[in-house]
């Protein structure tokens, strides 16, 4: 019998914390410290990780979590389609207003020049077909900006709008352009195959533009006989345009504010974030806020005041999780960054736990039943919800309803479901086998929670479960007082 954290009521944090693996968390000691500090999901960024390194990292995470008694989830974040510049012999200094060419279709990505105009190759042959005169190209996270002024057979001529220095292998963004790139690349397939073989809990899919992208990855997971869930990353304007269908197709959604902040006007980013969060809550999908949460803590022991407010806003919006990237991958203060998120989330949750946000669509019979359980919990301050779930649907539905006060103590007999429930807001998962007799299962679960100091005598439990009677599954709600 393995519990998530032996978590008392005073220790509960509803907002989950995701951390990114990297050199800063490479040692087993640091991994264990991160788990004890409150990280529940560990992310592997395959843009910077080989399949072999990912396999080693997954096994190391599993080994440390077993030793620490803190079973955590693993997310593999696959790279997705990307456009990059080629190799340059030496960095190119670009002046405001000068002409510059991007060449496409060349076999080599070597630096190339023509007619005295600087140029660089790109790894995307259809660039010349996808962009139009007047479009903008953003390079190196938007530090360099170019306007398209001419198109030729295999060359896009631009004018430098924001000058700077261009080095090798820089990322290229095409805001508003629907590029003809595969959603699930050859590299993604190789990486995902390793992750699924190692039993990762989530695959985060980069640059999701439409529901069909999610369906393609879903088919690959099913062919692998795996149970990993899909997190769709919203990173460009196509993803925003098709948000509703993407949210419906995916298991969870990430507001990936790095590329999203480049692809969209920066003043629109807070509006987009709120729209994604609201859409996810309405459709009952977990939502993650990611990128630049505590960026300054890569090199500083304390966050900026603006970062504190940014994290607080994600908690006020009732996002399911917040994510650290460079802070824990390569930062000097990875454990301190986790503790900062933990501290801010607890403080804001304590301040904001007076307003219900039950905007999820309540259509199915099951959701109507769960809505009743959440409403009962909202009218009984101090009560906790105890849910029994085999597939995670019961706990996920309750989390989507956002109970005001009550934590959701989710008991499951399935290890994969146990780990995947780490993503859902206010859900505290526990792993325990079920008995054929539902009453025995409930009593065993209450005894386990008492030993974990999660509940104590006199506590009110709103119990949501499936009862099998005469070969039929009956969903029920009970109110019990812990003896």
Residue pairs with C-beta under 8 A, 6 or more apart in sequence:
1 431
1 432
1 433
1 448
2 69
2 71
2 418
2 430
2 431
3 430
3 431
3 448
3 452
4 40
4 70
4 71
4 418
4 422
4 428
4 429
4 430
5 11
5 70
5 428
6 69
6 452
6 453
6 454
7 428
7 452
7 454
8 452
8 453
8 454
9 384
9 407
9 454
9 455
12 407
12 426
12 428
13 38
13 342
13 345
13 346
13 349
14 345
14 349
14 407
14 425
14 426
15 314
15 315
15 319
15 320
15 321
15 322
15 345
15 349
15 425
16 40
16 41
16 320
16 321
16 322
16 422
16 423
16 424
16 425
17 38
17 39
17 40
17 41
17 321
17 322
17 323
17 324
17 338
17 341
17 342
17 345
18 39
18 40
18 41
18 42
18 43
18 75
18 288
18 290
18 321
18 322
18 323
18 324
19 25
19 34
19 39
19 41
19 42
19 43
19 323
19 324
19 328
19 334
19 338
20 42
20 43
20 44
20 45
20 323
20 324
20 325
20 326
20 327
20 328
20 329
21 42
21 43
21 44
21 45
21 49
21 57
21 61
21 328
21 329
22 45
22 48
22 326
22 328
22 329
22 330
23 329
23 330
24 30
24 328
24 329
24 330
24 331
24 332
24 334
25 31
25 34
25 42
25 328
25 329
25 334
28 60
28 63
28 64
30 334
30 335
31 42
31 60
31 61
31 64
32 64
32 67
32 68
33 335
34 42
34 328
34 334
34 335
34 338
35 64
35 65
35 68
35 70
35 72
36 68
36 70
37 335
37 338
37 339
37 342
38 338
38 339
38 341
38 342
39 72
39 328
39 338
40 72
40 73
40 422
40 423
41 72
41 73
41 74
41 75
41 201
41 202
41 321
41 422
41 423
42 61
42 72
42 73
42 74
42 75
43 75
43 76
43 77
43 204
43 323
44 54
44 57
44 58
44 74
44 75
44 76
44 77
44 195
44 200
45 77
45 325
45 329
46 54
46 76
46 77
46 78
46 79
46 187
46 188
46 191
47 77
47 79
47 206
48 329
49 57
51 190
51 191
51 193
51 194
54 76
54 191
54 194
54 195
54 198
55 194
55 198
58 74
58 195
58 198
58 199
58 200
59 198
61 72
61 74
62 74
65 71
65 72
71 415
71 418
71 419
71 431
72 419
72 422
73 201
73 202
73 419
73 420
73 422
73 423
74 195
74 198
74 199
74 200
74 201
74 202
74 419
75 200
75 201
75 202
75 203
75 204
75 231
76 191
76 192
76 195
76 200
76 202
76 203
76 204
76 228
77 204
77 206
77 233
78 187
78 188
78 191
78 192
78 203
78 204
78 205
78 206
79 185
79 187
79 188
79 191
79 206
80 183
80 184
80 185
80 188
80 205
80 206
80 207
80 233
81 179
81 181
81 182
81 183
81 185
81 206
81 207
82 171
82 181
82 207
83 122
83 123
83 124
83 127
83 171
83 172
83 173
83 174
83 179
83 181
84 122
84 123
84 169
84 170
84 171
84 172
85 102
85 109
85 120
85 121
85 122
85 139
85 166
85 168
85 169
85 170
85 172
86 108
86 109
86 110
86 111
86 120
86 121
86 122
86 123
86 168
86 169
87 109
87 110
87 111
87 168
87 169
88 111
88 120
88 166
88 167
88 168
89 111
91 165
91 166
91 167
92 111
92 118
92 120
92 165
92 166
93 164
93 165
94 100
94 118
94 144
94 160
94 163
94 164
94 165
94 166
95 160
95 163
96 160
96 161
96 162
96 163
97 159
97 160
98 118
98 159
98 160
99 117
99 149
99 157
99 158
99 159
99 160
100 117
100 118
100 119
100 120
100 146
100 157
100 158
100 159
100 160
101 112
101 114
101 117
101 118
101 119
101 120
101 155
101 156
101 157
101 158
102 119
102 120
102 121
102 122
102 127
102 137
102 146
102 155
102 156
102 158
102 172
103 112
103 119
103 120
103 121
103 122
103 154
103 155
104 121
104 122
104 124
104 125
104 126
104 127
104 128
104 154
104 155
104 156
105 125
105 128
105 153
105 154
106 112
106 121
106 154
108 121
109 121
109 122
109 123
110 121
111 119
111 120
111 121
112 119
112 120
112 121
113 119
114 155
117 157
119 155
120 166
122 172
124 172
124 179
124 181
126 179
126 180
127 156
128 151
128 152
128 153
128 154
128 155
128 156
129 180
130 174
130 177
130 178
130 179
130 180
131 137
131 148
131 151
131 156
131 174
131 177
132 148
132 151
133 148
133 149
133 150
133 151
134 147
134 148
135 147
135 148
135 174
135 176
135 177
136 145
136 146
136 147
136 148
136 161
136 174
136 175
137 145
137 146
137 147
137 148
137 156
137 158
137 172
137 173
137 174
138 144
138 145
138 146
138 172
138 173
138 174
138 175
138 262
139 145
139 146
139 166
139 170
139 171
139 172
139 173
140 164
140 166
140 167
140 170
140 171
141 171
141 258
141 262
142 173
142 262
143 162
143 164
144 160
144 162
144 163
144 164
144 166
144 170
145 160
145 161
145 162
146 158
146 159
146 160
146 161
147 158
147 159
147 161
148 156
148 157
148 158
149 157
149 158
149 159
150 156
150 157
151 157
173 236
173 259
173 262
173 263
175 236
175 237
175 262
175 263
175 264
176 237
176 263
178 209
178 238
183 205
183 207
183 208
183 209
183 212
183 213
183 216
183 217
184 205
184 213
184 216
184 217
184 220
189 220
192 203
192 217
192 220
192 221
193 224
195 203
195 228
196 203
196 221
196 224
196 226
196 228
197 224
199 226
199 416
200 228
201 228
201 229
201 416
201 419
201 420
201 422
202 228
202 229
202 230
202 231
202 251
202 252
202 420
202 423
203 217
203 221
203 228
203 229
203 230
203 231
204 230
204 231
204 233
204 254
205 213
205 214
205 217
205 230
205 231
205 232
205 233
205 250
206 233
206 235
206 256
207 233
207 235
207 236
207 239
207 259
208 214
208 232
208 233
208 234
208 235
208 239
208 246
208 250
209 236
209 238
209 239
209 242
210 238
210 242
210 245
210 246
211 242
211 245
211 246
211 248
211 249
213 232
213 246
214 230
214 232
214 246
214 249
214 250
215 249
217 230
218 230
218 249
221 227
221 228
221 230
227 416
229 251
229 252
229 420
230 250
230 251
230 252
231 250
231 251
231 252
231 253
231 254
231 288
232 239
232 246
232 247
232 249
232 250
232 252
232 253
232 254
233 239
233 253
233 254
233 256
234 240
234 243
234 246
234 253
234 254
234 255
234 256
234 260
234 272
234 276
235 256
235 258
235 259
235 260
235 263
236 259
236 260
236 263
236 264
237 263
237 264
239 246
240 264
240 272
240 275
243 275
243 276
243 279
244 279
244 283
246 253
247 253
247 279
247 280
247 283
247 285
248 283
250 285
251 285
251 286
252 280
252 285
252 286
252 287
252 288
252 320
252 423
253 276
253 280
253 285
253 286
253 287
253 288
254 287
254 288
254 290
254 323
255 272
255 273
255 276
255 277
255 287
255 288
255 289
255 290
256 290
256 291
257 269
257 273
257 289
257 290
257 291
257 292
258 290
258 291
258 292
258 325
260 269
260 272
261 269
261 291
264 272
273 289
273 317
274 317
276 287
277 287
277 289
277 317
277 318
277 319
278 359
280 286
280 287
281 287
281 318
281 357
281 359
281 360
281 400
281 402
282 359
282 360
282 361
283 360
283 361
284 360
284 361
284 367
284 396
284 397
284 400
285 400
286 320
286 321
286 396
286 399
286 423
286 424
286 425
287 319
287 320
287 321
288 319
288 320
288 321
288 322
288 323
288 423
289 314
289 317
289 319
289 321
289 322
289 323
290 322
290 323
290 325
291 323
291 325
292 307
292 310
292 325
293 307
293 310
293 311
293 314
293 322
293 323
293 324
293 325
293 327
293 341
294 303
294 307
294 311
294 324
294 327
294 337
294 340
294 341
295 307
295 326
295 327
296 302
296 303
296 304
296 307
297 303
297 307
297 327
297 331
297 333
297 336
297 337
297 340
298 326
298 327
298 330
298 331
298 332
298 333
299 331
299 332
300 333
301 332
301 333
301 336
303 311
303 340
308 344
311 322
311 340
311 341
311 344
311 345
312 344
312 348
314 322
315 322
315 344
315 345
315 348
315 349
315 352
316 348
316 352
318 357
318 402
318 425
319 425
320 399
320 423
320 424
320 425
321 423
321 425
322 341
322 345
324 334
324 337
324 338
324 341
327 333
327 334
327 337
328 334
328 337
328 338
331 337
353 404
353 405
354 404
355 404
356 378
356 402
356 404
357 402
358 371
358 374
358 375
358 401
358 402
360 367
360 400
360 401
360 402
361 367
362 368
362 371
365 475
366 393
366 394
366 397
366 475
367 397
369 464
369 475
369 477
370 394
370 397
370 398
370 401
370 464
371 401
372 477
373 385
373 398
373 462
373 464
373 477
374 385
374 398
374 401
374 402
374 403
374 406
376 383
376 462
376 477
376 479
377 383
377 384
377 385
377 403
377 404
377 405
377 406
377 462
378 403
378 404
378 405
378 406
380 406
380 460
380 462
381 405
382 405
382 459
382 460
383 405
383 406
383 459
383 460
383 461
383 462
384 406
384 407
384 408
384 409
384 454
384 455
384 459
384 460
384 461
384 462
385 398
385 403
385 406
385 407
385 408
385 409
385 461
385 462
385 463
385 464
386 409
386 411
386 442
386 445
386 446
386 449
386 461
386 462
386 463
386 464
387 394
387 395
387 398
387 408
387 409
387 410
387 411
387 463
387 464
387 465
388 394
388 410
388 411
388 412
388 434
388 441
388 442
388 445
388 463
388 464
388 465
388 466
389 395
389 410
389 411
389 412
389 417
390 412
390 413
390 414
390 417
390 434
390 466
391 414
391 417
392 410
392 412
392 414
392 417
392 420
392 421
394 410
394 464
394 465
394 466
395 408
395 410
395 412
395 421
395 424
395 427
395 429
396 421
396 424
396 427
398 408
398 427
398 464
399 408
399 424
399 425
399 426
399 427
402 425
402 426
403 426
406 426
406 462
407 426
407 427
407 428
408 424
408 426
408 427
408 428
409 428
409 430
409 449
409 454
409 455
410 421
410 427
410 428
410 429
410 430
411 429
411 430
411 431
411 432
411 441
411 445
411 448
412 418
412 421
412 429
412 430
412 431
412 432
413 431
413 432
413 433
413 434
415 431
417 429
418 429
418 430
418 431
419 429
421 427
421 429
422 429
428 454
430 445
430 448
430 449
430 452
432 444
432 445
432 448
434 441
435 441
435 444
438 465
438 467
438 468
441 465
442 463
442 465
442 478
442 480
446 455
446 461
446 480
446 482
449 455
450 456
450 457
450 482
455 461
455 482
456 482
457 482
457 483
458 481
458 482
459 481
459 482
460 479
460 480
460 481
460 482
461 479
461 480
461 481
461 482
462 477
462 478
462 479
463 476
463 477
463 478
463 479
463 480
464 475
464 476
464 477
465 475
465 476
465 478
466 473
466 474
466 475
466 476
467 473
467 474
467 475
467 476
468 474
